[in-house]
Amino acid sequence: MTFTPKQRRFIKEYPKDLNATRAAERSGFSKKTARQQGARLLSKVNIQEAISRELKRREKRTEITQDRVLRELAVCGFSDIKDYIDIDSDTGAMRARGFEGMPQRASRALKGIKEDRVIKEDADGKKVTVYDKVRFELWDKPKSLELLGKHLGMFEEKFKVTGDLGVILKVISAVPRPGQEEKGAQKAKA
């Protein structure tokens, strides 16, 4: 199927941010009509198919797939403190694990690591004591779980309408729209 130059541009622009209005603007439509033009273009089956092909090409080119993103979110969302520290059962002393001691992919949930090391030496220089304090921060676990839940459709917003809908509609229709006041006043004068 053949597309107009603006349609071809829209098909290339839409995958950048999945925003039809901005894609229409970048494709040469005016700011005034971009919203309507974007919606109109997205309603066409041939445009949808072309955008889908474009998204598949991008997925293949970048190797960023929905599955890969979900796996990464799952690493952060299901991270466990036991993957990062060992606690000595006799002394209760904690020790951070090295990367080789962590389960595979667990290090991906780490946002940052900071080590504070203090070395103290006796006055005679014979005894040296090293104090290490390791701090690490994980990526936002609740946010990762929220995004995973949204993907699964767990957190859909639901609205409940109560009361007499007919009364609500009458009240809304009684509120004058911008410019209606003037028209009503002109009719009253006539």
Backbone torsions as a table, in degrees:
resi	resn	phi	psi	omega
1	MET	NA	143.8	179.4
2	THR	-96.2	146.2	-179.9
3	PHE	-121.6	154.7	173.9
4	THR	-72.9	163.1	178.2
5	PRO	-57.3	-40.4	179.1
6	LYS	-66.2	-37.4	177.6
7	GLN	-65.9	-43.7	178.1
8	ARG	-59.9	-43.0	179.3
9	ARG	-63.7	-42.1	178.7
10	PHE	-59.9	-42.7	179.8
11	ILE	-61.2	-34.7	177.9
12	LYS	-78.9	-35.2	-174.9
13	GLU	-80.6	-36.7	-174.5
14	TYR	-57.1	-43.9	-179.7
15	PRO	-62.6	-16.2	-178.3
16	LYS	-63.5	-41.1	-178.8
17	ASP	-140.2	2.3	-179.9
18	LEU	56.3	34.3	178.6
19	ASN	-119.1	110.1	-174.0
20	ALA	-64.7	-37.6	-179.0
21	THR	-64.2	-50.3	-179.5
22	ARG	-65.4	-37.1	178.1
23	ALA	-64.3	-38.7	178.4
24	ALA	-65.8	-41.6	177.4
25	GLU	-60.8	-46.7	-179.7
26	ARG	-66.4	-20.1	-179.4
27	SER	-87.5	-3.1	175.8
28	GLY	108.7	0.6	176.7
29	PHE	-79.7	152.5	-178.0
30	SER	-70.2	154.9	178.8
31	LYS	-60.3	-32.6	-178.4
32	LYS	-66.4	-35.9	-174.9
33	THR	-108.3	0.2	-173.5
34	ALA	-58.9	-40.7	-178.2
35	ARG	-62.4	-48.5	-179.5
36	GLN	-66.6	-41.7	-179.5
37	GLN	-64.6	-41.3	178.2
38	GLY	-61.3	-45.7	178.8
39	ALA	-63.4	-41.7	179.6
40	ARG	-62.1	-45.1	-179.5
41	LEU	-64.2	-41.0	-179.8
42	LEU	-68.2	-19.7	-179.9
43	SER	-79.9	-12.3	-178.3
44	LYS	-85.3	127.3	-176.8
45	VAL	-60.3	-42.6	-178.1
46	ASN	-65.7	-34.0	176.2
47	ILE	-68.4	-44.0	178.2
48	GLN	-58.4	-44.3	179.9
49	GLU	-63.8	-42.0	179.8
50	ALA	-65.8	-40.6	177.3
51	ILE	-64.1	-40.7	178.5
52	SER	-60.8	-42.5	177.1
53	ARG	-63.4	-40.8	179.3
54	GLU	-63.1	-42.4	178.6
55	LEU	-64.2	-38.7	177.8
56	LYS	-64.5	-42.3	178.2
57	ARG	-61.3	-43.4	179.5
58	ARG	-63.8	-42.5	179.0
59	GLU	-59.2	-43.7	179.6
60	LYS	-66.8	-43.3	-178.0
61	ARG	-64.8	-44.6	-175.3
62	THR	-89.0	-14.8	-175.9
63	GLU	60.5	23.9	175.5
64	ILE	-103.2	111.6	-178.6
65	THR	-116.7	164.0	176.1
66	GLN	-59.3	-41.5	-179.8
67	ASP	-60.9	-41.9	-179.1
68	ARG	-65.2	-42.7	178.0
69	VAL	-63.3	-43.4	179.6
70	LEU	-64.0	-39.4	177.7
71	ARG	-62.1	-40.8	-179.6
72	GLU	-67.0	-42.1	175.9
73	LEU	-62.4	-38.2	179.6
74	ALA	-64.8	-38.2	177.4
75	VAL	-58.3	-45.2	-179.4
76	CYS	-73.2	-42.9	-176.4
77	GLY	-67.9	-31.5	-177.3
78	PHE	-109.8	21.6	178.2
79	SER	-63.6	151.7	-176.1
80	ASP	-134.5	130.4	-178.3
81	ILE	-55.2	-29.0	179.9
82	LYS	-65.0	-17.8	178.4
83	ASP	-77.2	-12.0	-170.5
84	TYR	-117.8	-20.3	-179.0
85	ILE	-134.6	155.8	170.7
86	ASP	-117.7	139.5	177.6
87	ILE	-117.5	122.7	178.6
88	ASP	-66.7	122.7	-176.6
89	SER	-67.4	-25.1	179.4
90	ASP	-83.2	-47.3	-173.6
91	THR	-101.1	-17.8	-176.6
92	GLY	79.1	2.7	-179.3
93	ALA	-68.3	138.4	179.2
94	MET	-101.6	145.8	178.2
95	ARG	-140.6	132.2	177.3
96	ALA	-72.0	140.6	177.0
97	ARG	-80.5	149.0	170.4
98	GLY	-76.7	166.4	-179.1
99	PHE	-57.6	-35.6	-179.6
100	GLU	-68.4	-20.4	179.0
101	GLY	-90.1	-7.1	179.1
102	MET	-88.4	151.8	173.4
103	PRO	-61.4	156.6	-179.7
104	GLN	-55.2	136.8	179.0
105	ARG	73.2	-7.7	-178.1
106	ALA	-61.0	-33.9	-178.8
107	SER	-62.9	-20.8	179.5
108	ARG	-68.3	-20.3	179.3
109	ALA	-83.1	-7.7	180.0
110	LEU	-79.8	125.6	176.9
111	LYS	-86.2	-35.4	-179.9
112	GLY	-169.6	157.9	178.2
113	ILE	-132.5	137.9	177.8
114	LYS	-136.9	133.9	179.2
115	GLU	-118.5	129.7	172.0
116	ASP	-110.8	122.7	-177.9
117	ARG	-122.7	129.6	177.2
118	VAL	-121.8	129.2	178.6
119	ILE	-114.2	121.9	178.7
120	LYS	-114.7	139.0	-177.6
121	GLU	-123.2	138.7	175.6
122	ASP	-64.2	162.5	-179.2
123	ALA	-57.8	-36.3	-178.8
124	ASP	-85.4	-6.3	176.0
125	GLY	79.7	8.0	-177.1
126	LYS	-87.0	-29.2	-177.5
127	LYS	-117.6	125.8	178.9
128	VAL	-116.2	130.8	177.1
129	THR	-118.2	132.9	-179.7
130	VAL	-113.9	125.6	175.8
131	TYR	-110.3	120.8	177.9
132	ASP	-112.4	135.5	173.4
133	LYS	-128.1	118.1	-179.5
134	VAL	-111.0	128.2	175.9
135	ARG	-118.3	139.0	173.9
136	PHE	-139.3	153.2	-178.7
137	GLU	-125.8	137.2	177.6
138	LEU	-97.1	156.3	174.2
139	TRP	-63.8	161.4	-173.8
140	ASP	-62.5	102.2	-178.2
141	LYS	-64.5	-49.2	179.7
142	PRO	-59.7	-38.4	179.4
143	LYS	-65.4	-41.3	178.3
144	SER	-61.9	-43.4	179.3
145	LEU	-66.6	-36.7	177.7
146	GLU	-62.0	-45.6	179.9
147	LEU	-64.8	-39.6	176.5
148	LEU	-64.2	-43.0	178.8
149	GLY	-62.8	-40.4	177.6
150	LYS	-63.1	-40.2	178.3
151	HIS	-59.9	-36.6	-179.3
152	LEU	-83.8	-3.3	179.6
153	GLY	78.5	23.4	-176.4
154	MET	-79.1	-24.5	-171.6
155	PHE	-118.8	43.0	179.3
156	GLU	-72.6	137.5	177.8
157	GLU	-75.5	136.5	179.7
158	LYS	-124.0	137.6	179.7
159	PHE	-115.0	139.8	178.8
160	LYS	-119.5	123.3	178.5
161	VAL	-97.0	125.7	177.8
162	THR	-121.5	160.0	178.0
163	GLY	92.5	-172.6	-177.6
164	ASP	-87.7	107.2	-177.6
165	LEU	-62.2	-33.5	178.2
166	GLY	-61.4	-40.1	178.7
167	VAL	-66.8	-41.7	179.8
168	ILE	-61.8	-44.1	-179.5
169	LEU	-64.6	-37.9	178.9
170	LYS	-65.4	-40.1	179.5
171	VAL	-64.4	-44.1	-179.8
172	ILE	-64.3	-41.6	-178.6
173	SER	-71.4	-20.1	178.6
174	ALA	-77.1	-17.8	179.7
175	VAL	-77.0	120.8	-177.8
176	PRO	-66.6	141.0	176.0
177	ARG	-82.8	157.9	178.5
178	PRO	-54.2	130.4	179.4
179	GLY	93.0	-19.3	-179.8
180	GLN	-69.2	-33.0	-178.2
181	GLU	-58.9	-44.2	-178.0
182	GLU	-64.3	-43.3	-179.2
183	LYS	-63.4	-42.3	179.6
184	GLY	-63.4	-39.5	179.8
185	ALA	-68.0	-38.2	178.1
186	GLN	-65.1	-39.5	179.0
187	LYS	-65.7	-39.3	-179.1
188	ALA	-64.7	-34.3	179.6
189	LYS	-71.5	-31.6	-174.8
190	ALA	-73.6	NA	NA
